[in-house]
Amino acid sequence: MIELPEASVLCQQLNESIKGKKVIAVEVNRHPHKFAWFFGDPEQYQDRLAGKVFTEANPCGGLVEMHYEDVIVLFGDAIILTYCKKGQPLPEIRQLRISFADGSDLVACVRLYGGMWCFQEGTNDNPYYLVAKEKISPFDDRFDRAYFDSLIDQPDVALMPVKKVLATEQRIPGLGNGVLQDILWKAMINPKTKMKYLDDAERAALFTAIKKVLVEIRDKGGRDKEFMLFGDYGGYHPVLSSTTLGTICPRCGEPIQKINYMGGSNYFCPGCQPEKGAKYERRK
């Protein structure tokens, strides 16, 4: 699943590999997928893109935004992007292929579900996309403690569990359940703890963990279960994931556990990340 760090890595790789290349052909739906999403009629992608030159790619939360002059191609969710130089074999199963004048190709495949939207700039009013473009990224210096506090100091947030606050409702676009695991472990916070039970030190630890963990994942080329542009996996090995379930926490020695919570798998250390709640409040 593309989240903020992977979107940033993919955009950097796209800018380094494809910038300045001209599109000569577009192939859509070679292998139809019921969870592949397009903008309008995908058969029009050829007319929209043919002859356009790729100018730049920008991460928008967990979305990869590619500019072909005045046309945008947007990728999101569980899309695998692969760049193939001239003569390299293409992925056999694919939902979108953009061919360039130098014989290279950009191929998009749907792993589970995902969007491959191609549209004239300014015509996509999808709120998820617009919010992702509007909000400040944790990679931006403007994402400081004051800005973070403005996101969580809302009347409706106090009673929400930390997972819901951080990984839903686009408060921090691109921060999803995948990268959340290590952020909460780093901050020593349980995903079920409600925001009102966090003291200032814990809020500060959470802010610091968001900034540091996301940068580390990005700088290591994405997570080790996510494909990057050249067919390789990222180099970041999560402390908490399905592959570390049952192993020993490197900080306290307790076994890593799993719970299913709010529609997804959550990994945590019961020693480092005890849940705080009403009982904790009464003990104080």
Rosetta blueprint (number, residue, H / E / L):
1 M L
2 I L
3 E L
4 L H
5 P H
6 E H
7 A H
8 S H
9 V H
10 L H
11 C H
12 Q H
13 Q H
14 L H
15 N H
16 E H
17 S H
18 I H
19 K L
20 G L
21 K L
22 K E
23 V E
24 I E
25 A E
26 V E
27 E E
28 V E
29 N L
30 R L
31 H L
32 P L
33 H L
34 K L
35 F L
36 A E
37 W E
38 F L
39 F L
40 G L
41 D L
42 P H
43 E H
44 Q H
45 Y H
46 Q H
47 D H
48 R H
49 L H
50 A L
51 G L
52 K L
53 V E
54 F E
55 T E
56 E E
57 A E
58 N E
59 P E
60 C E
61 G L
62 G L
63 L E
64 V E
65 E E
66 M E
67 H E
68 Y E
69 E L
70 D L
71 V E
72 I E
73 V E
74 L E
75 F E
76 G E
77 D E
78 A E
79 I E
80 I E
81 L E
82 T E
83 Y E
84 C E
85 K L
86 K L
87 G L
88 Q L
89 P L
90 L L
91 P L
92 E L
93 I L
94 R L
95 Q L
96 L E
97 R E
98 I E
99 S E
100 F E
101 A L
102 D L
103 G L
104 S L
105 D E
106 L E
107 V E
108 A E
109 C E
110 V E
111 R E
112 L E
113 Y E
114 G E
115 G E
116 M E
117 W E
118 C E
119 F E
120 Q E
121 E L
122 G L
123 T L
124 N L
125 D L
126 N L
127 P H
128 Y H
129 Y H
130 L H
131 V H
132 A H
133 K H
134 E H
135 K L
136 I L
137 S L
138 P L
139 F L
140 D L
141 D L
142 R L
143 F L
144 D L
145 R H
146 A H
147 Y H
148 F H
149 D H
150 S H
151 L H
152 I H
153 D L
154 Q L
155 P L
156 D L
157 V L
158 A L
159 L L
160 M L
161 P E
162 V H
163 K H
164 K H
165 V H
166 L H
167 A H
168 T L
169 E L
170 Q L
171 R L
172 I L
173 P L
174 G L
175 L L
176 G L
177 N H
178 G H
179 V H
180 L H
181 Q H
182 D H
183 I H
184 L H
185 W H
186 K H
187 A H
188 M L
189 I L
190 N L
191 P L
192 K L
193 T L
194 K E
195 M H
196 K H
197 Y H
198 L L
199 D L
200 D H
201 A H
202 E H
203 R H
204 A H
205 A H
206 L H
207 F H
208 T H
209 A H
210 I H
211 K H
212 K H
213 V H
214 L H
215 V H
216 E H
217 I H
218 R H
219 D H
220 K L
221 G L
222 G L
223 R E
224 D L
225 K L
226 E L
227 F E
228 M L
229 L L
230 F L
231 G L
232 D L
233 Y E
234 G L
235 G L
236 Y E
237 H L
238 P L
239 V L
240 L L
241 S L
242 S L
243 T L
244 T L
245 L L
246 G L
247 T L
248 I E
249 C L
250 P L
251 R L
252 C L
253 G L
254 E L
255 P E
256 I L
257 Q E
258 K E
259 I E
260 N E
261 Y E
262 M L
263 G L
264 G E
265 S E
266 N E
267 Y E
268 F E
269 C L
270 P L
271 G L
272 C L
273 Q L
274 P L
275 E L
276 K L
277 G L
278 A H
279 K H
280 Y H
281 E H
282 R H
283 R H
284 K L
